[in-house]
Amino acid sequence: MSNADKETIAVYWSQLKPAIDRRSYKRECPFCENGLLLVGRERGLLELEEIDGCIGCGQRVRYLDIDKMRERDWAHKTG
């Protein structure tokens, strides 16, 4: 099942099920059975990207809590 042509869906990253462990940004896709949301990074600043896509079904998501994700990421880098 391909969701690549469907509209981007707003989700809270913090409410998605971790794919590996809580320290990883990877999350299970809530729209397909075996998909993953990998949480990409922008090339220049290496900042976490707000828009993501499932590697299984292609569904695009927008993280509503991206600011908190970036704060967490920055704390891990500097702490």
Secondary structure, DSSP 4 states (H G I P E B T S, - for coil): ---TTSPPEEE-GGGSPBSS-TTS--EE-TTSSS-EE---B-TTT-PBPSEEEBTTT--EEEETTHHHHHHHHHHHHH-
